[in-house]
Amino acid sequence: MKYLTIIAGAFLIGGCQETDEINDKKSEVESFSEQVSRKALEQKQFSRRELGELGIDWNSLSKQELDRKVREIAENMHGEDFESVWALVMSLPSDSPSVKHAKRLAIQKACQVGLVDTVLESVLQSIGPGKQREELIEITFMGGRNFMSSDEAVRLLESLEFPQEERAAQNGLIFHLSGMDKSSSIVEFLNSDNPVLQEAAGKAVGNFPTAIIPRDIDVFSSRLNQALDTLNEFPSLDKRLTIDEVVTWVEDGQEAFVVYDAIEGLLDENGKILDLGNQKEELVKKMVLREPIKTMQKLLGNGSEGQLVEIAFENWLNNDINSAAKWFGDHASTLELRDRDRVHVAFVNVSIDLGELDRAREWAEEISNSKQKSSLLSKIERNSEKRK
C-alpha cells in the first residue's frame, strides 16, 4: 500500500478552505485507518508496516479524528505490538488525552505478555524525567498477570535515575504483589535485602484483605488473618506500615470492627504491644457510624483506649446528636468517672464547633479533672474573643 500524504494547507482565493485534494487525502486516510481497525478487530494485532503507514498522516487529522483513531488502535492492539504502537503514539501530540490513554494501555498489554524490560527501556529512553515518566514507570512495575521475581525487580530498579522514580516503581510493585494469589510471592519480596522491595511487600500484605471484588466480610476476615499470620513470620518488619494500608482501604464500619479486633495485642519487633493509636482512631470513626452503641461498649472501661472514647462520642454527636445525647442521658450514672469526663470533653468540642459557647461552658464545668477543665474553659474564652 502506498504511503499517504496530506497537504497541510494551500493558497485559496476568497479565504481558508480545504481544497478538493486535501479532502480526497483525508478520505483516503479515513478509509485506510478503518481498514486497519477492522483487521485489528479480526486478528487482534497490527503489523509494523501498517502502523507505520498509518502514523505518517495522523498529525494532519483533526483533534477529534486523532482521539478516536488512537483509542481504536490502543484498545485493539496485542501485547506483542508494543514497539510499533509505542512508536506511533510517541509521534503524536503528548498532551492529547487519547495519546496518554494509549501509552498506559500499550504498557499494560505489553507487560501482560512479559515485555516488562522492553517497556521500561522504551519509557526511560523516550520520556524525560517528570510526572508522566513516573506514572508510566508505576504502571510498568505493576507487571501484568505474570509474577515478577524479586531478582527481576531489583534489576529493573537499578535502571531508574531518581528517588521519585523508585517510589513510583514501589507503588507499582505494591499493586503487583497485592494481586498475587500465592503468599509465597509476597514472602519472596519480604525476604529480599532490598528495602524498597521489603516495604512494597509489607504494604502489599496490608492491601491483601481488601483486594476482593465484590467485598465479602467473611472473605475479608479470612484474608486479614492470613495477612497478620504473614506479618508474624517477620518480626523485624515495620507492622505499622502494613496496618496503615489495611486501615486506608477499610470500606465501612463492619470491616473496621473486624480489623480493630484483629490488631488487638499485635506485638512489635521487641515483643511489646504495638502502639496503633492513630490507626485505631480511623477505625473507630467508621465503627461509630455503623454501630455507635456497640462501639462505645467496646471502648468504655478500657483505660488504654481513653482517647478513643472521646473521639468515638464526638463523631457520634456530629452524626446524630439526638441519639448520642439520649444514650448519654440513659448511661451517664453507670460510666466510670474518667469515661464520663471524656464524654463531657466531646460535648464541649461539638458545642464550640456549633458556636454554642454558653452550652460549652456548662459541659466544661461538669469535668472533674481540674487541669482539663481549666484548659477547656480557656479554649472557650479564646473562641469567645474571636467572635467579638
C-alpha positions as CSV (number, residue, x, y, z in Angstrom):
1,M,0.0,0.0,0.0
2,K,1.3,3.4,-0.9
3,Y,2.3,5.9,1.7
4,L,-0.4,8.5,2.3
5,T,0.4,12.2,2.3
6,I,-1.8,15.1,3.4
7,I,-1.0,18.6,2.3
8,A,-1.0,20.8,5.3
9,G,-2.5,23.8,3.6
10,A,-3.0,25.7,0.3
11,F,-3.4,29.2,-1.0
12,L,-7.1,29.7,-1.6
13,I,-8.8,32.7,-3.2
14,G,-11.5,34.1,-1.0
15,G,-10.4,32.6,2.4
16,C,-9.2,29.5,4.1
17,Q,-11.0,26.4,2.7
18,E,-9.8,22.9,2.2
19,T,-9.0,22.0,-1.5
20,D,-10.6,19.0,-3.2
21,E,-7.1,17.4,-3.0
22,I,-7.0,17.8,0.8
23,N,-10.5,16.4,1.1
24,D,-9.5,13.5,-1.1
25,K,-6.5,12.8,1.0
26,K,-8.5,12.9,4.3
27,S,-10.9,10.5,2.8
28,E,-8.1,8.2,1.8
29,V,-6.6,8.3,5.4
30,E,-10.1,7.6,6.8
31,S,-10.6,4.7,4.5
32,F,-7.1,3.2,5.3
33,S,-7.4,3.6,9.0
34,E,-10.8,2.0,9.0
35,Q,-9.3,-1.0,7.1
36,V,-6.6,-1.3,9.7
37,S,-9.1,-1.1,12.6
38,R,-11.3,-3.8,11.0
39,K,-8.2,-6.0,10.6
40,A,-7.3,-5.4,14.2
41,L,-10.7,-6.4,15.4
42,E,-10.3,-9.7,13.4
43,Q,-6.7,-10.5,14.1
44,K,-6.2,-8.6,17.4
45,Q,-2.9,-7.3,16.2
46,F,-1.3,-4.8,13.8
47,S,1.7,-5.2,11.6
48,R,4.6,-2.7,11.9
49,R,4.2,-1.8,8.3
50,E,0.5,-0.9,8.7
51,L,1.1,1.1,11.8
52,G,4.0,2.9,10.2
53,E,2.0,3.9,7.2
54,L,-1.0,4.9,9.3
55,G,1.2,7.0,11.6
56,I,2.6,9.2,8.8
57,D,-0.6,11.1,8.3
58,W,-2.0,11.3,11.8
59,N,-0.7,14.8,12.5
60,S,-2.9,16.1,9.7
61,L,-6.2,14.7,11.2
62,S,-8.4,16.9,13.3
63,K,-8.2,16.5,17.1
64,Q,-11.4,14.6,17.2
65,E,-10.3,12.2,14.4
66,L,-7.0,11.7,16.1
67,D,-8.5,11.0,19.5
68,R,-10.9,8.4,18.0
69,K,-8.2,6.6,15.9
70,V,-5.6,6.5,18.7
71,R,-8.1,4.9,21.0
72,E,-9.1,2.3,18.4
73,I,-5.5,1.3,17.9
74,A,-4.7,1.1,21.6
75,E,-7.8,-0.8,22.5
76,N,-7.4,-3.4,19.7
77,M,-3.6,-3.9,19.9
78,H,-2.0,-7.1,21.1
79,G,0.8,-7.0,23.7
80,E,3.4,-8.1,21.1
81,D,2.6,-5.0,19.0
82,F,4.0,-2.7,21.8
83,E,7.1,-1.3,19.9
84,S,5.0,-0.4,16.8
85,V,2.2,1.2,18.8
86,W,4.6,3.0,21.1
87,A,6.5,4.5,18.1
88,L,3.2,5.7,16.8
89,V,1.9,7.3,20.0
90,M,5.3,8.9,20.7
91,S,5.0,10.7,17.3
92,L,1.7,12.3,18.2
93,P,0.9,15.3,20.5
94,S,1.8,14.3,24.0
95,D,-0.9,16.5,25.6
96,S,-3.7,14.6,23.9
97,P,-5.8,12.6,26.4
98,S,-6.2,9.8,23.9
99,V,-2.4,9.6,23.4
100,K,-1.9,9.5,27.2
101,H,-4.5,6.8,27.5
102,A,-2.9,4.8,24.6
103,K,0.5,4.9,26.3
104,R,-0.9,3.5,29.5
105,L,-2.9,0.8,27.7
106,A,0.1,-0.2,25.5
107,I,2.3,-0.6,28.6
108,Q,-0.3,-2.7,30.4
109,K,-0.9,-5.0,27.5
110,A,2.8,-5.4,26.8
111,C,3.5,-6.2,30.5
112,Q,0.8,-8.8,30.5
113,V,2.8,-10.8,27.9
114,G,6.1,-10.4,29.8
115,L,7.7,-7.5,27.9
116,V,8.5,-5.5,31.1
117,D,12.1,-5.0,30.1
118,T,11.2,-3.7,26.7
119,V,8.6,-1.4,28.1
120,L,10.8,0.1,30.8
121,E,13.6,0.7,28.4
122,S,11.2,2.5,26.0
123,V,9.8,4.7,28.7
124,L,13.2,5.7,30.0
125,Q,14.6,6.4,26.5
126,S,11.6,8.3,25.1
127,I,10.2,10.3,28.0
128,G,12.1,12.8,30.1
129,P,12.1,12.9,33.9
130,G,8.9,14.1,35.5
131,K,5.4,13.2,36.5
132,Q,4.5,11.5,33.2
133,R,7.5,9.2,33.3
134,E,6.9,8.4,36.9
135,E,3.3,7.4,36.2
136,L,4.3,5.1,33.4
137,I,7.1,3.6,35.5
138,E,4.5,2.8,38.1
139,I,2.2,1.1,35.5
140,T,5.2,-0.9,34.2
141,F,6.1,-2.2,37.7
142,M,2.5,-3.4,38.1
143,G,3.8,-6.2,35.9
144,G,0.6,-7.6,34.4
145,R,-0.6,-11.1,35.2
146,N,2.9,-12.6,35.2
147,F,4.7,-12.8,38.5
148,M,7.8,-10.6,38.7
149,S,10.6,-12.2,40.8
150,S,12.4,-10.2,43.4
151,D,15.7,-10.5,41.4
152,E,14.0,-9.2,38.3
153,A,12.5,-6.3,40.3
154,V,15.9,-5.4,41.7
155,R,17.5,-5.5,38.3
156,L,14.8,-3.2,36.9
157,L,15.1,-0.8,39.9
158,E,18.8,-0.3,39.1
159,S,17.9,1.3,35.8
160,L,16.0,4.1,37.4
161,E,17.7,7.5,37.9
162,F,15.8,9.4,40.6
163,P,14.3,8.7,44.0
164,Q,10.8,9.7,42.8
165,E,11.0,7.1,40.1
166,E,12.0,4.5,42.7
167,R,9.0,5.5,44.7
168,A,6.7,5.1,41.7
169,A,8.2,1.7,41.0
170,Q,7.5,0.7,44.6
171,N,3.8,1.8,44.2
172,G,3.6,-0.4,41.1
173,L,5.1,-3.4,43.0
174,I,2.6,-2.9,45.8
175,F,-0.2,-3.3,43.3
176,H,1.5,-6.2,41.6
177,L,2.0,-8.1,44.8
178,S,-1.4,-7.4,46.1
179,G,-2.9,-9.2,43.2
180,M,-0.8,-12.4,43.7
181,D,-2.8,-15.4,44.9
182,K,0.3,-17.1,46.2
183,S,1.5,-15.9,49.6
184,S,4.9,-17.3,48.6
185,S,5.2,-14.4,46.1
186,I,5.0,-11.8,48.8
187,V,7.2,-13.8,51.2
188,E,9.9,-13.8,48.5
189,F,9.9,-10.0,48.5
190,L,9.8,-9.8,52.3
191,N,12.9,-11.9,52.4
192,S,14.7,-9.6,50.0
193,D,17.7,-7.5,51.2
194,N,16.4,-4.6,49.1
195,P,14.5,-2.1,51.4
196,V,12.3,-0.9,48.5
197,L,11.1,-4.4,47.9
198,Q,10.6,-5.2,51.6
199,E,8.5,-2.1,52.1
200,A,6.4,-2.8,49.0
201,A,5.8,-6.4,50.2
202,G,4.8,-5.1,53.7
203,K,2.3,-2.7,52.2
204,A,1.0,-5.4,49.8
205,V,0.3,-7.6,52.8
206,G,-1.9,-4.7,54.1
207,N,-3.7,-4.5,50.7
208,F,-4.3,-8.2,50.6
209,P,-7.5,-8.3,52.7
210,T,-9.3,-5.6,50.7
211,A,-8.2,-6.8,47.2
212,I,-11.5,-8.6,46.7
213,I,-14.5,-7.8,44.4
214,P,-17.2,-7.8,45.5
215,R,-16.4,-7.2,49.1
216,D,-17.5,-10.1,51.4
217,I,-16.9,-9.8,55.1
218,D,-16.1,-13.5,55.7
219,V,-13.5,-13.5,52.9
220,F,-12.2,-10.2,54.2
221,S,-11.8,-11.6,57.7
222,S,-10.1,-14.7,56.4
223,R,-7.6,-12.7,54.2
224,L,-6.9,-10.4,57.1
225,N,-6.0,-13.3,59.3
226,Q,-3.7,-14.6,56.6
227,A,-2.1,-11.2,56.3
228,L,-1.4,-11.0,60.0
229,D,0.0,-14.5,60.1
230,T,2.4,-13.4,57.4
231,L,3.4,-10.4,59.5
232,N,4.1,-12.5,62.5
233,E,6.6,-14.6,60.5
234,F,8.7,-11.4,60.0
235,P,9.2,-9.9,63.5
236,S,11.6,-7.2,62.1
237,L,9.0,-5.9,59.7
238,D,7.5,-2.5,60.5
239,K,4.0,-3.7,61.1
240,R,2.6,-0.1,61.3
241,L,3.2,0.3,57.5
242,T,1.1,-2.8,56.9
243,I,-1.7,-1.9,59.3
244,D,-1.7,1.6,57.8
245,E,-2.5,0.0,54.4
246,V,-5.2,-2.2,55.9
247,V,-6.9,0.8,57.6
248,T,-6.6,3.0,54.5
249,W,-8.6,0.6,52.4
250,V,-11.2,-0.4,55.0
251,E,-14.5,0.3,53.4
252,D,-17.1,0.5,56.2
253,G,-17.8,0.0,59.9
254,Q,-18.3,-3.7,59.6
255,E,-14.8,-4.2,58.2
256,A,-13.5,-1.7,60.8
257,F,-14.8,-3.8,63.7
258,V,-13.0,-6.9,62.2
259,V,-9.7,-5.0,61.9
260,Y,-10.0,-3.4,65.3
261,D,-10.4,-6.8,67.0
262,A,-7.7,-8.5,64.9
263,I,-4.9,-6.0,65.6
264,E,-5.5,-6.0,69.4
265,G,-2.4,-7.4,71.0
266,L,-0.2,-7.2,67.9
267,L,3.5,-7.2,69.0
268,D,6.4,-5.1,67.7
269,E,9.9,-6.4,67.0
270,N,10.7,-6.2,70.7
271,G,7.8,-8.3,71.8
272,K,5.8,-5.3,73.2
273,I,2.3,-4.4,72.4
274,L,2.3,-2.3,69.2
275,D,1.1,1.3,69.5
276,L,-1.6,1.6,66.9
277,G,-3.4,4.6,68.4
278,N,-3.6,6.6,65.1
279,Q,-4.8,3.6,63.2
280,K,-7.5,2.8,65.8
281,E,-8.7,6.3,65.7
282,E,-9.5,5.9,62.0
283,L,-11.2,2.6,62.6
284,V,-13.3,4.0,65.5
285,K,-14.6,6.8,63.3
286,K,-16.0,4.2,60.9
287,M,-17.2,1.9,63.6
288,V,-19.3,4.5,65.4
289,L,-21.1,5.5,62.2
290,R,-22.3,1.9,61.8
291,E,-23.0,0.8,65.3
292,P,-22.4,3.6,67.8
293,I,-23.7,1.8,70.9
294,K,-21.6,-1.3,70.2
295,T,-18.6,1.0,69.6
296,M,-19.0,2.8,73.0
297,Q,-19.4,-0.6,74.8
298,K,-16.2,-1.8,73.3
299,L,-14.2,1.3,74.4
300,L,-15.7,2.1,77.8
301,G,-13.9,0.9,80.9
302,N,-10.7,0.3,78.9
303,G,-8.1,2.7,80.3
304,S,-5.7,2.3,77.4
305,E,-8.4,3.4,74.9
306,G,-9.4,6.5,76.8
307,Q,-8.8,9.0,74.0
308,L,-10.8,6.8,71.6
309,V,-13.9,7.2,73.9
310,E,-13.8,11.0,73.3
311,I,-13.2,10.5,69.5
312,A,-16.0,8.0,69.1
313,F,-18.6,10.0,71.0
314,E,-17.6,13.3,69.3
315,N,-18.1,11.6,65.9
316,W,-21.4,10.2,67.1
317,L,-22.6,13.6,68.2
318,N,-21.6,15.1,64.8
319,N,-23.5,12.3,63.0
320,D,-26.6,12.1,65.2
321,I,-26.6,14.5,68.1
322,N,-30.1,13.5,69.4
323,S,-29.4,9.7,69.7
324,A,-25.9,10.3,71.2
325,A,-27.3,12.7,73.8
326,K,-30.1,10.3,74.7
327,W,-27.7,7.5,75.1
328,F,-25.5,9.5,77.5
329,G,-28.5,10.6,79.5
330,D,-29.5,7.0,80.0
331,H,-26.0,5.8,80.8
332,A,-24.2,8.7,82.5
333,S,-24.7,7.4,86.0
334,T,-23.2,4.0,85.1
335,L,-20.0,5.4,83.5
336,E,-16.6,5.4,85.2
337,L,-15.6,9.0,86.2
338,R,-12.8,9.2,83.6
339,D,-15.1,8.0,80.8
340,R,-17.8,10.5,81.8
341,D,-15.2,13.2,81.6
342,R,-14.2,12.1,78.1
343,V,-17.8,12.3,77.0
344,H,-18.1,15.8,78.5
345,V,-15.0,16.8,76.5
346,A,-16.7,15.6,73.4
347,F,-19.8,17.7,74.3
348,V,-17.6,20.8,74.8
349,N,-15.8,20.4,71.5
350,V,-19.0,19.9,69.5
351,S,-20.7,22.8,71.3
352,I,-17.7,25.1,70.4
353,D,-17.9,24.0,66.7
354,L,-21.6,24.8,66.7
355,G,-20.9,28.2,68.2
356,E,-22.9,27.4,71.4
357,L,-20.3,28.7,73.8
358,D,-22.6,29.0,76.8
359,R,-23.5,25.4,76.4
360,A,-19.8,24.5,76.1
361,R,-19.1,26.2,79.4
362,E,-21.8,24.2,81.1
363,W,-20.3,20.9,79.9
364,A,-16.8,22.0,80.8
365,E,-17.9,22.8,84.4
366,E,-19.0,19.1,84.6
367,I,-15.5,17.8,84.1
368,S,-13.9,16.5,87.3
369,N,-10.3,16.8,86.2
370,S,-9.4,20.4,87.2
371,K,-6.5,20.7,84.8
372,Q,-8.5,19.5,81.8
373,K,-11.5,21.7,82.9
374,S,-9.2,24.8,83.0
375,S,-7.7,24.0,79.6
376,L,-11.2,23.7,78.0
377,L,-12.5,26.9,79.7
378,S,-9.5,28.8,78.3
379,K,-10.3,27.3,74.8
380,I,-13.9,28.5,75.1
381,E,-12.8,32.1,76.1
382,R,-10.4,32.2,73.1
383,N,-13.2,31.3,70.8
384,S,-15.4,33.9,72.5
385,E,-12.9,36.6,71.9
386,K,-12.6,35.7,68.2
387,R,-16.4,36.1,67.8
388,K,-16.5,39.6,69.2
